[in-house]
């Protein structure tokens, strides 16, 4: 429930916030119109936080260096710590988040990990193995799911572990959608070991269309993400009330994205494969039925 924040890839029926290409912010079901107003407010506050942190780490700004971004992230983290110390904060994003922190008893850890993910982005542009990428997802995506569970008052070690599976899968799927965009930004999230295994060179990511080898890499990574979604799916049935509806939307978005990748022939280079609204709706309804059964 990761970058992780809603995109077309993660929103259940009812609309969503336009996508952005990094972070846990991207999988928040903030626009679920069926949710109670107070819950929507809390999710919007979390979305605003994740989106702002993401922009600090990733939004193109002329003349802004990696060192400048790290300094900005450090300053924002200091402000987050002031919030948790009970001191007055001035930043509008944190002033908007403060009622959610108090009402939902949000822990500071997941919020700080989202900041750390964007620090990592300033220095790490390649991942050698899937284990390294999963480690990055534990900072960039998994905290989002944990925070959402706290909003619904249903966080706990077992549920957080299942949520981490789902959020990591969603983050990997987003990386698969955005291979071309990431490469233009100087980043590659496809593990080097998998590229080597299928004989893909970095230069192949700059082509107008993917060759057979790159398509096989994307297919391989998509299958792994599908397995993680299935592993995390019991989370939905473990929840009750509105939490089940919202988290079911995460699963729906992931499965609809898998179908979009399949429709593209596992070629994300001409354009990022995006799921169709009817696929999201079908997946969402299926997740609800399975959680009841």
C-alpha positions as CSV (number, residue, x, y, z in Angstrom):
1,X,0.0,0.0,0.0
2,X,3.0,1.7,-0.6
3,X,4.9,5.3,-3.3
4,X,3.3,4.5,-1.2
5,X,-1.2,8.2,-2.0
6,X,-3.5,7.0,-4.8
7,X,-2.8,6.3,-8.4
8,X,-4.9,4.7,-11.1
9,X,-3.0,1.6,-10.1
10,X,-4.2,1.5,-6.6
11,X,-7.5,3.3,-6.3
12,X,-10.7,1.3,-6.0
13,X,-13.8,2.6,-7.8
14,X,-14.5,6.2,-7.0
15,X,-11.6,8.3,-8.4
16,X,-8.2,9.2,-7.1
17,X,-5.4,11.6,-6.9
18,X,-3.2,12.0,-10.0
19,X,-0.1,9.7,-9.8
20,X,3.4,10.7,-9.0
21,X,6.3,8.5,-9.8
22,X,7.9,7.6,-6.4
23,X,7.3,6.7,-2.9
24,X,4.7,5.2,-0.7
25,X,2.5,8.1,-1.5
26,X,1.4,6.4,-4.7
27,X,-0.8,3.8,-3.2
28,X,-3.0,5.7,-0.7
29,X,-6.7,5.2,-1.4
30,X,-7.3,8.8,-0.3
31,X,-10.2,9.3,-2.7
32,X,-12.4,6.5,-1.5
33,X,-15.6,8.4,-1.4
34,X,-17.4,5.7,0.5
35,X,-15.1,6.2,3.5
36,X,-16.3,8.4,6.4
37,X,-15.2,12.0,6.1
38,X,-13.0,11.9,9.2
39,X,-11.1,8.9,7.8
40,X,-10.7,10.6,4.4
41,X,-9.2,13.6,6.2
42,X,-6.6,11.5,7.9
43,X,-5.7,9.7,4.7
44,X,-5.4,13.0,2.9
45,X,-3.1,14.3,5.6
46,X,-0.9,11.2,5.2
47,X,-1.0,11.6,1.5
48,X,0.1,15.2,1.8
49,X,3.0,14.2,4.0
50,X,4.2,11.4,1.7
51,X,3.8,13.5,-1.4
52,X,5.7,16.4,0.1
53,X,8.6,14.2,1.2
54,X,8.6,12.6,-2.2
55,X,8.8,16.0,-3.9
56,X,11.7,17.0,-1.6
57,X,13.6,13.9,-2.8
58,X,12.6,13.7,-6.4
59,X,10.9,16.8,-8.0
60,X,13.1,18.4,-10.6
61,X,14.4,21.8,-9.5
62,X,17.0,23.6,-11.6
63,X,20.3,24.0,-9.7
64,X,19.2,21.8,-6.8
65,X,22.0,19.2,-6.0
66,X,21.7,15.9,-4.1
67,X,23.4,17.6,-1.2
68,X,20.7,20.4,-1.3
69,X,18.0,17.7,-1.2
70,X,19.5,15.9,1.7
71,X,19.8,19.1,3.6
72,X,16.1,19.8,2.9
73,X,15.2,16.3,4.0
74,X,17.2,16.7,7.2
75,X,15.5,20.0,8.0
76,X,12.1,18.4,7.5
77,X,13.0,15.4,9.7
78,X,14.0,17.8,12.5
79,X,10.5,19.4,12.2
80,X,8.9,16.0,12.4
81,X,10.8,15.3,15.5
82,X,9.7,18.6,17.0
83,X,6.1,17.5,16.3
84,X,6.6,14.3,18.3
85,X,8.4,16.2,21.1
86,X,5.2,18.2,21.5
87,X,6.7,21.4,20.2
88,X,5.1,23.8,17.8
89,X,5.7,23.2,14.2
90,X,5.4,25.7,11.4
91,X,5.4,23.6,8.2
92,X,1.8,23.5,6.8
93,X,2.2,19.8,5.9
94,X,3.0,18.9,9.5
95,X,0.4,21.2,10.9
96,X,-2.1,19.4,8.7
97,X,-0.8,16.0,9.9
98,X,-0.7,16.8,13.6
99,X,-4.4,16.0,14.3
100,X,-3.9,12.6,12.6
101,X,-0.8,11.9,14.6
102,X,-2.7,12.6,17.8
103,X,-6.1,11.0,17.0
104,X,-4.7,7.9,15.3
105,X,-1.6,7.6,17.5
106,X,0.7,7.4,14.5
107,X,4.2,6.2,15.4
108,X,7.1,8.3,14.2
109,X,9.0,5.4,12.7
110,X,7.1,5.0,9.5
111,X,7.1,8.7,8.8
112,X,10.8,8.9,9.3
113,X,11.5,5.9,7.1
114,X,9.7,7.7,4.2
115,X,12.2,10.5,4.6
116,X,15.1,8.1,4.7
117,X,13.9,6.5,1.5
118,X,14.3,9.8,-0.3
119,X,17.8,10.3,1.2
120,X,18.7,6.9,-0.3
121,X,17.4,8.1,-3.7
122,X,20.1,10.8,-3.7
123,X,23.0,8.3,-3.5
124,X,21.7,5.0,-4.8
125,X,20.6,4.7,-8.4
126,X,21.1,0.9,-9.0
127,X,20.2,-2.2,-7.1
128,X,22.3,-5.3,-7.4
129,X,19.8,-7.9,-6.1
130,X,16.1,-8.3,-5.3
131,X,17.0,-8.4,-1.6
132,X,18.5,-4.9,-1.9
133,X,15.5,-3.6,-3.7
134,X,13.2,-5.1,-1.0
135,X,15.3,-3.3,1.6
136,X,14.6,-0.1,-0.2
137,X,10.9,-0.8,-0.4
138,X,10.9,-1.3,3.4
139,X,11.7,2.4,3.5
140,X,9.8,3.8,0.5
141,X,6.6,1.7,0.5
142,X,6.0,-0.5,3.5
143,X,5.6,2.5,6.0
144,X,2.6,3.7,4.0
145,X,0.6,0.5,4.7
146,X,1.6,0.6,8.4
147,X,0.4,4.1,8.7
148,X,-2.9,3.3,7.0
149,X,-3.5,0.4,9.4
150,X,-3.0,2.9,12.3
151,X,-5.5,5.3,10.8
152,X,-8.1,2.4,11.0
153,X,-6.9,1.4,14.5
154,X,-6.1,-2.1,13.2
155,X,-2.3,-2.2,13.2
156,X,-0.5,-5.1,14.8
157,X,2.7,-7.2,14.0
158,X,0.9,-9.9,12.0
159,X,-1.1,-7.4,10.0
160,X,1.9,-5.1,9.4
161,X,3.9,-8.1,8.1
162,X,1.1,-8.9,5.6
163,X,0.8,-5.2,4.7
164,X,4.6,-5.1,4.0
165,X,4.2,-7.9,1.4
166,X,1.4,-6.0,-0.4
167,X,3.2,-2.7,-0.3
168,X,6.5,-4.1,-1.6
169,X,4.6,-5.8,-4.4
170,X,2.9,-2.5,-5.3
171,X,6.2,-0.6,-5.3
172,X,7.8,-3.2,-7.5
173,X,4.9,-3.0,-9.9
174,X,5.2,0.7,-10.0
175,X,8.9,0.4,-10.9
176,X,7.9,-2.0,-13.7
177,X,5.5,0.6,-15.1
178,X,8.0,3.4,-14.9
179,X,11.2,1.7,-16.3
180,X,11.6,4.3,-19.0
181,X,10.9,7.3,-16.8
182,X,13.2,6.1,-14.1
183,X,16.0,5.5,-16.6
184,X,15.6,9.1,-17.9
185,X,16.0,10.2,-14.3
186,X,19.2,8.2,-14.0
187,X,17.8,5.4,-11.9
188,X,17.2,1.6,-12.5
189,X,15.1,-0.4,-10.1
190,X,15.3,-3.6,-12.0
191,X,17.9,-5.7,-10.1
192,X,21.2,-6.0,-11.8
193,X,21.3,-9.7,-11.2
194,X,18.1,-10.2,-13.1
195,X,19.1,-8.0,-16.0
196,X,22.3,-10.0,-16.3
197,X,20.5,-13.3,-16.0
198,X,18.4,-12.4,-19.1
199,X,21.1,-10.7,-21.0
200,X,19.8,-7.1,-20.7
201,X,22.2,-4.1,-21.0
202,X,21.4,-0.8,-19.4
203,X,21.4,0.8,-22.8
204,X,18.4,-1.4,-23.7
205,X,16.3,0.6,-21.4
206,X,16.7,3.7,-23.6
207,X,15.1,2.0,-26.6
208,X,11.7,3.0,-28.0
209,X,10.4,-0.5,-27.4
210,X,11.6,-3.4,-25.2
211,X,13.4,-6.3,-26.8
212,X,12.5,-9.9,-26.0
213,X,15.1,-10.1,-23.2
214,X,13.8,-7.0,-21.4
215,X,10.2,-8.2,-21.7
216,X,11.3,-11.5,-20.0
217,X,12.8,-9.5,-17.1
218,X,9.6,-7.5,-16.7
219,X,7.5,-10.7,-16.9
220,X,9.8,-12.3,-14.3
221,X,9.5,-9.4,-11.9
222,X,5.8,-9.2,-12.4
223,X,5.4,-12.8,-11.4
224,X,7.3,-12.2,-8.2
225,X,5.1,-9.2,-7.4
226,X,2.0,-11.3,-8.0
227,X,3.3,-13.9,-5.6
228,X,3.8,-11.2,-2.9
229,X,0.3,-9.9,-3.5
230,X,-1.1,-13.3,-2.9
231,X,1.0,-13.8,0.2
232,X,-0.3,-10.5,1.6
233,X,-3.9,-11.0,0.5
234,X,-5.0,-12.6,3.9
235,X,-4.6,-9.1,5.3
236,X,-8.0,-8.1,3.8
237,X,-10.0,-10.9,5.6
238,X,-8.2,-10.1,8.9
239,X,-9.6,-6.6,8.8
240,X,-13.1,-5.3,9.6
241,X,-15.2,-2.4,8.7
242,X,-13.9,0.4,6.4
243,X,-10.4,-0.9,6.7
244,X,-11.3,-4.0,4.7
245,X,-12.8,-1.9,2.0
246,X,-9.8,0.4,1.8
247,X,-7.1,-2.3,1.9
248,X,-9.1,-4.3,-0.7
249,X,-8.5,-1.4,-3.0
250,X,-4.8,-1.8,-2.7
251,X,-5.0,-5.4,-3.8
252,X,-7.3,-4.5,-6.6
253,X,-4.9,-1.9,-7.9
254,X,-2.0,-4.3,-7.8
255,X,-3.9,-7.0,-9.8
256,X,-5.2,-4.5,-12.3
257,X,-1.6,-3.3,-12.8
258,X,-0.5,-6.9,-13.4
259,X,-3.2,-7.1,-16.1
260,X,-2.0,-3.8,-17.7
261,X,1.6,-5.1,-17.9
262,X,0.4,-8.3,-19.5
263,X,-1.7,-6.3,-22.0
264,X,1.4,-4.3,-22.9
265,X,3.3,-7.5,-23.7
266,X,5.5,-6.6,-20.7
267,X,6.9,-3.7,-22.6
268,X,6.9,-0.5,-20.4
269,X,9.2,1.6,-22.7
270,X,6.7,3.2,-25.2
271,X,4.4,4.3,-22.4
272,X,3.8,3.3,-18.8
273,X,1.2,0.5,-18.7
274,X,-1.8,1.8,-16.7
275,X,-4.7,-0.3,-15.5
276,X,-8.2,0.2,-16.8
277,X,-10.9,1.4,-14.4
278,X,-13.1,-1.6,-15.0
279,X,-10.2,-3.9,-14.2
280,X,-9.7,-2.1,-10.9
281,X,-13.4,-2.4,-10.1
282,X,-13.5,-6.1,-11.0
283,X,-10.5,-6.9,-8.8
284,X,-11.8,-4.8,-5.9
285,X,-15.1,-6.6,-5.9
286,X,-13.3,-10.0,-6.1
287,X,-11.2,-9.1,-3.1
288,X,-14.3,-8.2,-1.1
289,X,-16.0,-11.5,-2.0
290,X,-13.0,-13.5,-1.2
291,X,-12.5,-11.7,2.2
292,X,-16.1,-12.6,3.1
293,X,-15.8,-16.2,2.0
